[in-house]
Amino acid sequence: MRLPVPGPRDVLSAFERGTDQIEALVGAVPRVLALLDDAERLMVRASAAIDRVREVTESAHVVVVRTSGVVDDADAQVARITGLLDTFEPSLTRLQPTLQTLADTTSPEEVAALVGLVDHLPALTEQVERDLLPVLTTLGTVAPDLHDLLNVSRELNEILGKVPGIGRLKRKVEEEDEEIEAAAP
């Protein structure tokens, strides 16, 4: 669209047409100046709008870059989780009924007791290794010793049975043992 701004030819042409045209031309000057002022204001506003668009574009670029990093991290995590699920799915599927039963039948008190037991396991393990296992390793040698002790005890009993008066003493001890057993609940 052509602006109604007179050029040099228009001015010469207007001189030729006369004074009416000159008056119209002079009257158009304030309008032309007002149009130029409006154009300058529009240019300033357009420049400010372009600057704001640039700022928004730069901010959006920063967000896009950050989002891209988050998406990459999420992709890596999804790949890890997918691998783990693929690995453990068969076992978890088989264990599901057992886990459900365990969850349904275990009380918070039982869980607390189990946690307490687990907390004591290191000390318990140390005591078993230090005190009990050495005794258990000697049990293989204790059995023959006990057998020998039982034989000696039988022989001693036979010897004592041959001593005069021991038979009566033995019966009295047996009667007292029977009375104690009868009185016991």
Stockholm file with secondary structure:
# STOCKHOLM 1.0

chainA/1-185         MRLPVPGPRDVLSAFERGTDQIEALVGAVPRVLALLDDAERLMVRASAAIDRVREVTESAHVVVVRTSGVVDDADAQVARITGLLDTFEPSLTRLQPTLQTLADTTSPEEVAALVGLVDHLPALTEQVERDLLPVLTTLGTVAPDLHDLLNVSRELNEILGKVPGIGRLKRKVEEEDEEIEAAAP
#=GR chainA/1-185 SS CCCCCCCHHHHHHHHHHCHHHHHHHHHHHHHHHHHHHHHHHHHHHHHHHHHHHHHHHHHHHHHHHHHHHHHHHHHHHHHHHHHHHHHHHHHHHHHHHHHHHHHHHCCHHHHHHHHHHHHHHHHHHHHIIIIIHHHHHHHHHHHHHHHHHHHHHHHHHHHHHTSTTHHHHHHHHHHHHHHHHHHCC
#=GC SS_cons         CCCCCCCHHHHHHHHHHCHHHHHHHHHHHHHHHHHHHHHHHHHHHHHHHHHHHHHHHHHHHHHHHHHHHHHHHHHHHHHHHHHHHHHHHHHHHHHHHHHHHHHHHCCHHHHHHHHHHHHHHHHHHHHIIIIIHHHHHHHHHHHHHHHHHHHHHHHHHHHHHTSTTHHHHHHHHHHHHHHHHHHCC
//
